[in-house]
Amino acid sequence: MLNRKFADLRHAPELDPRVLRYDPGARPQALVAIGPGARPKTKGGALLAAPGFSWALFFFPGCWYAITSVYDREAALVAHHVDLCVPAEECQGVLSFLDLKLDLMIRADGSAQWLDRDEYAQEVEAGAIPPDWQRAVEAAVADLDRGRLGGKFPPAFVAKYHPHPAPP
């Protein structure tokens, strides 16, 4: 089942999210601290959330992806987690997107892997992702791979972004 994800992480109360900054006109549009009551979250073999981590969320108008840059307790980059999604829009007063399940994980060392291909295929099979969305996802995957292999993805402003250390 497709789900909506929000810039303020209201969709993930298990992360005990604390919005540090939200500005839909800035980049990143949101910076969220993972709170002290958070349950650790691992994906693709990487620890992406634990108390003291922070997430910088980047939304791209008209694009079929969004990037969450994950930083550990010392504000060191863990990974860029790229959600393939319906282009972001404002919903319930905050930027959000409909998650299409397919993800690209780019670790701090530059290694990358596509995640959740099986979940994406199940959604396609169930009819939750119409053919025009499938074509948009295929084009986005090709563009992301081409950009990553050419050293142009993630964009420089994402790659160079660094949050201040998260509060204790």
Residue pairs with C-beta under 8 A, 6 or more apart in sequence:
1 128
2 98
2 99
2 100
2 101
2 123
2 128
2 129
3 11
3 98
3 99
4 11
4 91
4 96
4 97
4 98
4 99
5 11
5 12
5 66
5 83
5 85
5 96
5 97
5 99
6 91
6 92
6 94
6 95
6 96
7 22
7 24
7 29
7 30
7 32
7 57
7 59
7 94
7 95
7 96
8 17
8 19
8 22
8 30
8 32
8 94
9 15
9 17
9 19
9 32
9 55
10 17
10 92
10 94
14 38
14 39
14 41
15 34
15 35
15 38
15 39
15 41
15 49
16 34
16 35
16 36
16 37
16 38
16 51
17 32
17 33
17 34
17 35
18 32
18 33
18 34
18 35
19 30
19 31
19 32
20 31
20 32
20 33
20 54
20 163
21 30
21 31
22 29
22 30
22 31
22 94
23 29
23 30
24 59
24 90
24 94
24 95
27 58
27 157
27 158
27 161
28 56
28 57
28 58
28 69
28 158
28 161
29 57
29 58
29 59
29 95
30 55
30 56
30 57
30 95
31 54
31 55
31 56
31 57
31 163
32 54
32 55
32 57
33 52
33 53
33 54
33 166
33 167
34 49
34 50
34 51
34 52
34 53
34 54
34 55
34 166
35 51
36 51
36 52
37 51
38 49
38 50
38 51
38 53
39 49
40 47
40 49
40 50
41 47
41 48
41 49
41 50
42 48
43 81
43 103
43 105
43 115
44 103
44 105
44 113
44 115
46 70
46 78
46 79
46 105
46 107
47 72
47 78
48 70
48 78
48 79
48 81
49 55
49 70
50 72
50 73
51 73
52 72
52 73
52 166
52 168
53 70
53 71
53 72
53 73
53 78
53 166
54 70
54 71
54 75
54 163
54 166
55 68
55 69
55 70
55 71
56 68
56 69
56 71
56 161
56 163
57 66
57 67
57 68
57 95
58 66
58 67
58 68
58 69
58 158
59 66
59 88
59 95
59 97
60 66
60 67
60 87
60 88
61 87
61 88
62 87
63 87
63 88
63 140
64 84
64 85
64 86
64 87
64 100
64 136
64 137
64 139
64 140
65 82
65 83
65 84
65 85
65 104
65 140
65 144
66 82
66 83
66 85
66 88
66 97
67 80
67 81
67 82
67 83
67 154
67 158
68 80
68 81
68 82
68 83
69 77
69 79
69 80
69 81
69 154
69 158
69 161
70 77
70 78
70 79
70 80
70 81
71 77
71 78
71 162
71 163
71 166
72 78
73 166
74 165
75 162
75 163
75 164
75 165
75 166
76 108
77 108
77 162
78 107
78 108
79 105
79 106
79 107
79 108
80 105
80 106
80 154
80 158
80 159
81 103
81 104
81 105
82 103
82 104
82 105
82 106
82 144
82 154
83 97
83 99
83 100
83 103
84 100
84 101
84 102
84 103
84 104
84 120
84 137
84 140
84 141
85 97
85 98
85 99
85 100
86 97
86 98
86 100
86 133
87 97
88 95
88 96
88 97
89 95
89 96
89 97
90 96
100 120
100 123
100 129
100 133
100 137
101 116
101 119
101 120
101 122
101 123
102 114
102 115
102 116
102 117
102 119
102 120
102 137
102 141
103 114
103 115
103 116
104 112
104 113
104 114
104 115
104 144
104 148
105 112
105 113
105 114
105 115
106 112
106 148
106 154
112 148
114 141
120 129
120 137
123 129
124 134
129 137
144 153
147 153
148 154
